[in-house]
Structure formats: C-alpha cells, structure tokens
C-alpha cells in the first residue's frame, strides 16, 4: 500500500457484560491519545445493540501515521486493558467506493 489516506477498521469482540467498560476506555483513549497523534483525521465507535462487539472506524492521512500510532507508548499502554475486555481483529485499507444519499 502506498503512503495515501487510509481507513483502519478494528472489530472488537467484547467479553460478556463488558461493552460499556470497553466504550468508556476507548473514548478515554481517543480523547487523551488518538486526538494528539499526527495524521489522525476521524474516529467513529459503533456499538452492537446486543452488546457483543464494538467497531472502531478511523481515518488517517497515511499508512505511516497508523504504524506510528500503533507503536506510540501512550497507545500501547492501553493494549493490556483493551485485551482484558475484548479480542481484536483489524484491517487497514483505502476507500475504493463511497456513496451517499
């Protein structure tokens, strides 16, 4: 992938009864770390109505910005807490189609 605008999607499968705690932790991380990082453009949190998962949809200026975010010590400090609440699957790519009504 070239150094172009990228979308990062994380699917977190939440441990039973832990969705609210995970969302609070993710909001704290966005407010204190993600917002401060070079290359960050936007983040959406999407909570499953059944409480089993949370999707993090984020937009970044470059793939390098995502790599830097993932290795930032302030970010990696959150990983153990997140892992206590959910498992994580992640994809990074470029938007190839966007339609709106």
Secondary structure, 3 states (H helix, E strand, C coil): CCCCCEEEEEEEEECCCCHHHHHHHHHHHHHHCHHHCCCEEEEEEEECCCCCEEEEEEEECCHHHHHHHHHCHHHHHHHHHHHHHEEEEEEEECCCCCCCC
